[in-house]
Amino acid sequence: MARLPDASKQRRWLELVRLWQQSQLTVSEFCERHRLSEHSFYAWRRVLRQRGVLQDRSTRQKPKPATFVKLTLAAEPELPAASPVELVLSDRRLLRLRPGFDPAMLLELVRLLEEPAC
């Protein structure tokens, strides 16, 4: 004989999953804070979706704020001929730097380029 759904459990888990959706926490962080089993969380989320009481949403991750760096072009002073420096980053990114580059700007640029994508 098939078991009937427990309405109070369903309401509790629906409330917890919705609370997680608004929390901007990972499932692991949310479960730790609320002393829940991750296995139970995923199982109930699947059940709630199958029953049609929860919208299907992709796995949530913490959103990363957009970061912009203002770059300004200035007239380059005449410099003696020197070899540029090449900096190879992950994902085969290559930066070619001329003598006189701004180290602080380079550091900020590298941090932005190497930050994992959303």
N, C-alpha and C positions, 0 to 999 in steps of 0.2 A: 504494500500500500504506500502510495506517495505521501510524503510529509507535507502538511500545509505550512505556508510561510508564517513565521512568527512576526506579527505586525509591529510589536514593540521593538524587537531587534532590528527590523527593517528601518523603522523610523530613526532609531539611535544611529545606525550606520549611515543612513542617508544624511543625517545632520553632521556626522563626523566628516564624511567625504566632502560635503559642501563647505564645511569649515576649513578643511585642507585646501580646497580650491581657492579660497579667498586669502589664505595665509601667506602665499608666496614662499612656502617652505618646501623642501623636497619631501617625498613620502617618508624617507628614513628619519629626517629631522622631526617631522610631524608626529610620527609614531613614537619616537623616543620621548618627546615632550608630553604626549598624552598616554604614555605607558600602554601602547597597543602593539600587537604582533603585526609585523609587516605582512606576513603571510595572510593573516585574517583580513587586513586592510585590503590587499589586492583581491582576495577571494570575494569579499563583500562588494567591492567596487564593480567587479565583473558581474556578480549576481544582480546588482541594482541596475546595471546597464541592460542586462538580458531581460529584466522585468519591465524595462521601459520607464523607470522612475528617475533615471539619472542620464543627463545628456552625455554623449560620447565626446570626450575631450582628449587631446593628446597628452602625453606625460608632461607634467609641469616641471619646469626648472626655474630657478631664480632668474628673473629677467635682469639683463645687464643694461645699465643706462648708456645711452648714446654719448660718445665722447668726441668732441671736435677740437682740433688744434688749429689755431689761426696761423697761417703761414703768410709771410709777406716777402715779396721779392725786392731786393735792393740792388742797385748798380754794384757790380763786382769790381773791386779795385784790381789793378794790374798786379798779378802775382808772378813770381818767377815760375818757370815751367817745372812742374813736379808731378809725379805719378799720383793718380787718384788711389784712394784706399777702397777696396771692395769688401763689403761685409755680407756674408751669406747667412740668411736667416732660415728658419724652418719653412717647409712647403716651397722650397726652391726660390725664395725671395732673395733678390740681390740688391743691395744698396751701394751705389758708387758715390764716394765722398771726395770732394775736392779739398785741397788744403784750405784751412781757415774756417771749416764748418763749425757750427755752434754745438758743443758737446751736450749742453742741456737739452737743446731741441732734438738732437739725435737720440738721447736717452728716452725722451717722451715718445718719439716716433717709434722706436723699437718696442717699448712697452705696449703701445697701441697695436702694432702689427702682430706681436706675439701673443696677445691676449686671446683666449679661446673664443670662438664664435658663439653667438647665442644659440 
